[in-house]
C-alpha cells in the first residue's frame, strides 16, 4: 500500500491520453527493471553463472588434463621408440661382433685342422716312402732269390748268389 501512495501521483500524470513524451512512468518502469535485474541476478543468474563457470573449469580442467596426458603419452612413446631403435642398433652391433668372433674362431680352427692335416699327410707320405723302400728292398731280395731259383731250374746246376750280384 505504501508503494501505491508513492507511485499514484506518478500514474496521475499519465491520464487517459496516449503521450509520446516521457513522463513519470518512465522512471517507474526503469526502476522496476533495475530492481528485477538485481533480484534475478542475485537469485538466478549468479548461481547459474557459478554452476556454468564450475562446469567450464571442470571441462577445461579435464580437457587440459587430457592434453597433458596425451603430451605425456606422446613423449613416452617417442622415448620408447628411441630406446627401441637404440637397443635394436646395439643388438645388431652385438650380433655383428659375435658373428665376427665366431668367424675368426672358425678360421683359426680351420687353419689348425689344415695344418694338422698337412702334417698328417706329410707323415703318411714319408711312411709310404719308407714302406716303398722296404718293399723295394724286399722285392729286390725276392727277385734275386727267384732269379737264382729260376737259373737253377733252367741250368740244372747250382748258382751262387754272390756271382749273380755282379
KAFEN-V892715 format. One record per pair of residues at least 24 apart in sequence whose C-alpha atoms are under 6 Angstrom apart, sorted by the first residue. I is the first residue (numbers start at 1). J is the second residue. D is the distance in whole Angstrom. If there is no record, write none. Layout:
BEGIN
i=<I;I>
j=<J;J>
d=<D;D>
END
This chain:
BEGIN
none
END
